[in-house]
Each structure stands twice: as structure tokens, then as C-alpha cells.
Amino acid sequence: MGKRLLLVLLTFSVLAVAGFAAPLLRATAAERTQQLVLARNADLDRFAGLADHAFGTGDATVLRAEARRYTDLYGEPLVVVDAARAPVVETGGARAADVAGPIDKALRNEPAGAVQWLRPWSREQLVRYRPVGDGTRVTGAVVMEASVRRATSDIAGYWALIAAGALTALVVCGLLALVLSRWVLRPLADLGSGVRAISAGSRRSRVPADAGPPELRELAVSFNRMSEAVAEADERQRRLVADASHQLRNPMAALRLRVDALERRITPDGEQTYRSTVGEVDRLEALLDRLLALATADQASESGEPADVAAVIDDRVRAWRPAAEDAGISLSAPDSASGRTALSTEELTQVLDVLLDNAVKYAVGASVEMAWDGRSLTVADTGPGLSDEEISLAAQRFWRADHHRGSRGSGLGLAIAGQLLAAHGGEMRIARTEPHGLSVHLDLPEVR
């Protein structure tokens, strides 16, 4: 958007400067051309008068002397002929035969006509003529080849000044356009950054509200209020989940004690029911633990050293390998995984436990491979995988695929892992593995 706005402003500036400069260029060229024509017309009138006097007295001495002096002074050829087209004056190397056309027009008493305005690159001589005599009788003709070199040089100088002024105006307009676009778009860029931060998991994102047009300042203030409201609502939700999970622990602990106390009094007929009850109690305890973990997952840990990726991977592979072997899963770790991440050891351990637990539960008989490229950690399996629609829902809270409804689990694992990463500025991405399977890519946040 910034480039488009700047392009529009610059285009408008160019058109505005061009609309001002083009008429000015034409006006200066036309004015200088007119000055040249008026000056040469005055000279032609003078020589026409001298020629008329010479033809009347039969003495052309003064005419020839003035013609030579004029040519010596200005370097412009001059030709004067009588009514019979006989040359009377020929200076500067010009011959009457060379300007026969203008002579004929002058003897026919035709006006010389307008002159097209000169340009800096004009090189042709300006040929002007004037009939000799009064308005009713033509006794001869005067033809002058005027040099345009000085006029074109002056026009080039004028145009250079106009071009310099136009270029300066364009530079000033460009700077103003740049300042204006930044003034208008910087608040929008800040708002975009704030929206992206909230989308990435940040629950409180503020943008500057003291720059840009008043409308954008008001929008920034509204965004900050919205961000605070979202953060407050999320915090209330987090506290509610955490408090509820914590408060339910005591009743669950009491229920566990009572169920355990019943074990010695269970008859063979009630054994199956008792075992089912114990399983449900275990599941409820696990669910409460996950709810508590979810409530605190989006709070970046301020304690704990940055995790050593290689050490955590090795530890988790050793911990999960027996369970993987029992499920017929081949579990492999990267050969080298040196590096550290902003996640604490406990947080990275929790994230990997979620991914490996899912792989052991849902990729039975397949293979699970972990890979590390120094920035992203990938856990990929060759199990049945998920459809594209299921992948888009996999990280949502309490979501479980239809074909996994009967298996153990709460549907909170991937949501917890995603929030733990987002709290530190990382990201979790889920994708299909060809020809079948699932891969989870963890963009681990760097240590700052």
C-alpha cells in the first residue's frame, strides 16, 4: 500500500510539474523567437528604405556600405535585387539565385508570414524578406538569412533553468510525498503489527496513538482499548479455568481416596465396573492437569534457563522409546541437534511429550522421525494422518478426530503446545506427510 500511495503522489507531482513547465518552455521559446523576428523585421525595414532611396537616386553606395557593415557585424548574409531581379547587393556569400523563392514572394508583395517558434536544437537559418517600394509599386526585394544560433542558445539557457526548477520541484514534491505517505501509513503499519501480534497469540498489544492523521490516532486508541479488553477477558478466562481446575483437585483427591479404599471390598462381579471407575477417575485427573496447563500455557515462563534442544530431544526419546516399541513404532532422533531456544526445558519437554504421546497413540505400527535444522524441530510419522479439514481443527481445544473418539486423551495437547510456543513468539504448523502420515513443525523461538 505504501508503494502504491507513493506512486500515486509522485505521478500527480510529475503531472503537476509537467503541466506547469511545458507551457513555460513553450512561452519562453516563443518569446525569444518573436524577439528575433521583430529585430530582423526592423533591419529589413531599414534596408528596404535604403534600397528604395538607392533605386530612386540611382546611387547604391550607401546601401552597399550599410549591407557590408551589417554582415560584418552580425555575420548574416543579405541580398537586395531590383524589380528585374538583378542583384544590387550580395553579402556574406549569399547569391540571389540561392534565395529565388523568397525574392519572388517579395516582388509579388506577399507577406513573410509567421515563424514557428525555435527550439534549442533548431539549426536552419531564418529567411526573411521584404518588398522595396510603396504599397502599390514594388521596385525590388530585400532578403536576409538570419542566424538562429544566439536565439537557440538563449532558449537552451532558459530551458535549462526551467528544467532545473522543475527537477527541484519534483525532488521537493517527492520528499513531501514520502513524508506524507509515511505520516499516513506508519500508524497503519503499527496497527497491522498489532493485529499480527494478537493473531500470533499476544494477548496485550499496544500501538502508538500519537502519530498520523486524527482519524488514525482515534483508530489506534480504539485498537489499544480493544486489545486491553481482549487481554482482560482472556485473563479472566484463564483465571477461571485455573481456579476451577485447582478447586476441583480437592474433590478429585477425595474421590480417588474413596475409590482406592473400595478396592478390597469389590466382589468379582463388580471388578469390571470398579476398573472402569478407576479409569474414569484417572481420565478426570489427567483432564484437570491439562486444563491447568492450558490456563498457564500462554504465559511465557520468566524463570528457567533456555532449553538445550539436543539434551531435551535425547531425554524425551529415551523416555518414550519403551512405549513406542510396545506400540510397534520405530522412533528415530536427529543425529545432531545443537542449539538453544527461548523455551525453558520444562516447556520444551511438555511440547515434545504432547507430540510423542499423540504419535504413540495414533501411529501404531508406523515410524516416527524427528528432525532439527537449527531453527525448526519436526516430528513426522507415517501413520494414518488427518484430512486437510481435520488438520485445520487439530490445534483447537477439546477437538478430536471422529475415528479417535474412543481412545484416551482430552483433545488439549496440541492446543497447549501451540500456546506454549506462541507465548514465546514461536509457531506450530501441522501438515500432511506424503504418501500418508502427519508432521508437526515447531518454529522454536530464538534466545534473545
N, C-alpha and C positions, 0 to 999 in steps of 0.2 A: 504493500500500500504506500509506503514511504517513497519508493522509486516512482510509482505512478503519479503521486501527487507532485513530486519534484519535477517529473517530466511535463506535467500539465502546466505548472507555474513557469518553467523555463520556456516551453513552447509559447505561452502567452507573452512572456517577456521578449522573446525573439520577434514575434509578430508585431508587438507594440513598437519596439525599437526600429524594426524594418519599416513599419508604416510611417514613422517619423523621419527616418534617414533617407528613404527613397525619394520623396518629394523634395527634400532639401538638396540631395545630389542633383536632381534634375534642375531645380531652380538656380543653383549656383552655376551650373554649366550653361544654362540658357542665358543667364545674365551676362556671363563673360563673353559668350558668343555675340550677344547683342552689342556689347561694348565694342568688340572688334568690328562688327558690321557698321555701326554708326561712325566709328573713326575712319574706316575706309570709304564710306559713302561721302564723308566730308572731304576727304582727299580727292575723290573722283569729281565732286562738285567744283573744287578749286581748279583741277586740271581741265575740266570741261570749260570753265570760264576762261582760262588761259588759252585753250585751243580755239575758242570762239573768237577771242581777240586776235589771235595769230592769223586765223583764216580771214578775218575781216581786214587786217592791215597787210597781210602777205608776208609778215615777218615772224618767223617761228623761233627766233633766237632765244627769247626769254623762256618760251615753253620747253625747249630742249634743255636749257641750263637747269631749270627747275626739276625736270624729269630726271636728269642725271644726278642732281643733288639728292632727290628723294630716294632713288635706287641705292646710291652710295650710303645713305643714312639708314634705310630700313632693309636693304637687300631684297626688295620686291620689284620684279620686272614690271615695265609699263609700256603700253603700246597705244599710239594715237594715230588714227587714219583720217583722211578727208572723206568727202561724200563719195568719191570714186574709189574708195578702199585703198588709196595709195598711202603707204606708210609715211608718216611725218616724224614720229618718234618711236624708237625701238631701243629699250634699255634692259640691262640685266640678262642678255642673251635671248630674250623673247623675240619672236617673229610674228608678223601679222598673220601669216599662214597658219601658225600654231593655234591661234585663237579666232579662227574664221567664224566659228559658230557664234560666240558672243558678239563679234563685230556685226554680223548680220542682224542679230536681235536688236542691237543698239541702233543701227541705221533704220530699222523698222519701228523704232521708238517704243520697243517693248520693255515693260518694267523688268528689273532683275529678279524680282520675286523674293520670297522668304528663304532664309538659310536654316538648314537643320542644325540643331544645337550640337556643339562639338563635345567630344569625349576625350579623356586623356590619351587614348590610343589613335585618335584621328591624325592622319598624315597627309591627306590630299590638300593641295593649295586651294585657297578660296578665290575663285574667279568672279570678279565683279566688273560691271560695265556701266557706261553712262553715255547717252547720246549728246552730241555737241550741237548747240543752236537753241532757238527758242521753241516754244511749244508747238509751232506749226511747220517749221522748216528745220530739217536735220542737215547739218553741214559736215558732220564727221562723227567719230566714236572714240571713246577712251576705254581701254580695257586694262585691268590691274589684276595681277596674280598675288594675292595677299598671303603671307606666311601665317600658318596657324600654330607654329611651334611655341611661341611665347604664350598664346592663349591656352593651348592644351597643357603647358607646364603649370600655368596658374590654376587651371581646373584640377589637375592632378594634385596640386598642393591643397586646394580646398577639399577635395575628396578625401585626401589623407587625414586632414583634420576632422572631417565628419566621421570617417571610419574609426579614428582613434576615440572620438567621443562616443560613437555607437558601441565600440568594444568596451569602453569604460562603463557605459550604462549597462551593458549586458553582464559585465562582471559584478557590478553593484546589484543588479536585479537577481543574478544567480545567488549571491551571498544572502540577499534578503529572502529569496525563495528557500534557501537551505535553512536559514534561521527560522522562517515561518513554518516550514514543514516539520522541523524538529520541535518547535514550540507546540504545534498542534498534535504531532504524533507521539512525542515522548510519553505523555500521560496514557495514550492508548497502548503503547508498548508496556508500560508499567502495569496497566490493567490486565493485559494479556499474560504477563508473567505471573501476576497474582492468581488469575484463573487457572493457569497451568499448575501453579504450586498447590492450589486446592485440589485440582484433579489428580495430582500425584500423591495426595494423601496428607498434605499440610492442613491442619485444622484452624490455623490462625495466620492469615497472610494480609499484610497491610501494604498499601501503595501510597506514594507521596500525593498529597492533596493540595499542594501549594504551587503548582505549575500548570501552564496551559490555559486555554480559554475558560471562562467561568462555568460553562456547561460541563466541561470535562472535570473541572475541580469538584463540582457538585456530584458528578458521577463517581469520582474517586472516593468522596466522603460516603456516599451511599454504599459503595463496594466495601469500604472498611467496616461500616456498620453491619452489613450483611455477613462479612467474614467473622466479626465478633459474635454475631448471633448464631452462626453455624458452629463456631468453636464452643460457645456456651452450651448450645443444645447437645453437641456431641459429648461434651464433658459431663453434662447431666446424665446422658445415656450411659456413658462409660461408668460413672459412679453408681448408677442404678444396677447395672449388670454386676459390677464388682461387689457392691453391697449385698445384692441378692445372693450371689454365689457364696459370699463369705457367711451370710446369715444361715444359708441352707446347710452349711457344713456341720453345724452342731446337731440338727435333727438327723442328718445323714449318718453322723458318727454314732448317735444313739441307736438308729435303726440297724447299723452294722453290728453293734454290740448285741442287740436283741436277736438278730438273725443268727449270729455266731453262737449265741447261747442256746438256740434251739437245735443245734446240730446233734447233740447227744440224745435228744428226745424224738427225733424223726423216725417214724416207722418205715419199713421197706416200702409200703405203698405210697408214702409221701416223699420218698427220696427224690424222685424226678421233679416234683413241684418245688422242693427245697432248693435243688440245684438251679432251677430256673430263677427262683427268687434271688439267690446269691448272685447270679449273672446280671440280673437287672440292677441290683444294688451296685455291683461293680461298674455297670454302664453309667448309672446316675452319678457316681463319684467321678468317673472319667469326664462326663459331660460338665460337671461343675468345675473341674480343673481346667477344662478347655475354655469354658466361659470366662473364668477368671483370667486366663492367659490372653484371651481375646480382648478383654476390657483394658488390659495394660499393654497390648502389643503395639499400639500406635504411639506410645510414649517412649521416645528414644532413651535408652539407658544412659545415664550420666556417670555411672560407675562401671568399673571393669575395664581391663585393657583391651585394645583392639585384638581381634582374634587372629591367630596364626592359621591360615587356611589349610595348610598341609597337615598340621597337628590335629585339627578338628576332623578333617576327612579321614585320616588314619584311625582316629579313635572311633568314629561312627561306623566305619567299615568293619572294624574288629567287633564292635558291639552287635551289629546287625547280621554278620555273616552266618552265625548259627541258625538264626531264624530264616535267613534266605536259603540256606542249604536244606532246612526242613521243608521249605516250600518248593524245592527243586529249582531254585533261582541261582543263576550264575552272577555273582556280584563282583565287579571289577572297578578299581580306583585308578586315577591318573598316575603315571609314573613320577611326574614332578608337579607339585602344586605350590611352589614357593610364592609367598605374598601375604599381605595382611589386609584386613578390611575393618571398616569403622564399626561393624557389628561386634558385640562382645562375644567371648567364647560361648557363654550360655545361650545367647540369641542365635548364633550360627548353628550351635548344636540342636536347638529346638527346631530350626528350619529344616535341617537335614533329617532329623528324626521324622518330621511330617512326611517328607518326600520318600524316604526309605520305607516307612511304615505303609504308605499307600502302594508302593511297588511290591512289597511282600504280600499285601492283602489281595491286590488286584492283578498282578502279573505272574501268577503261579505257573511254574514250568518255563518261564521265559528267561531272558537275561537282562541285567541292569548294568549300565555303564555310566561312570561318572567321568566328566572331562572338565579341564580348567585351562583357560587361555590367558590367565593373568588379570582378567577383568570380570569374566563371566564364568559361573560354575553351572554345568549342565548335568542333569540326571535324566537319562533316557532309558526306556525299557522297550522290549519287543512284545509286550502283552497285547490284549485286545484293543486297548486305547479307547478314545472317545470320538464321537462325531463332532463336526465343526460347531453345531449348535450347543452340544454339551460342553465343549471346551470354553465357549463364551460364558457359561454359567458356573464353571468348575470352582472358581475362587469366591463365589458368593456364600454367605453364611448359611449353614444348615442344608445346603444343596447336596443331593446325592443322585447319582445316575439310577434309572429305574432298575437296571439289572444288578445294582449293588445294594438295593434296599434291605435285603436280608442279612447283609454282613455287618460286622461290628464297626463302630465308628459314629462320629457325631456330625460330620459334614462341616467341621470348623477348622480342620487342619490347614488347608490351603489359604483360607481367609486369614488365619493367624500368621502364616509365613509371609503372605503378601503385605500385611500391615507392619510386621517387624522390619521388612526391607524398606517400605515406604517411609517409615518413621526416621530412617537414616538417609533418605534420598536415593535408595536403590529401587529396583523394579523386578517383578517376577513376570515371566511370559511363558505361556503354555502353548504347545504346538503339537501337531501330529508327527509321528515318525513313520517314514515310508519303509516297507510296504504296510506295516501296522505297528502300533505302539504309541507311546506318549513320551514327550520330552518336556522338561521344565527347565527354563533358562533363568538363572539368578544373576542379575547385574549387581554385583556386590558393591556397596558404596566404598569409596577410597578413604583412607585415613587422612584427615586434614591436619 
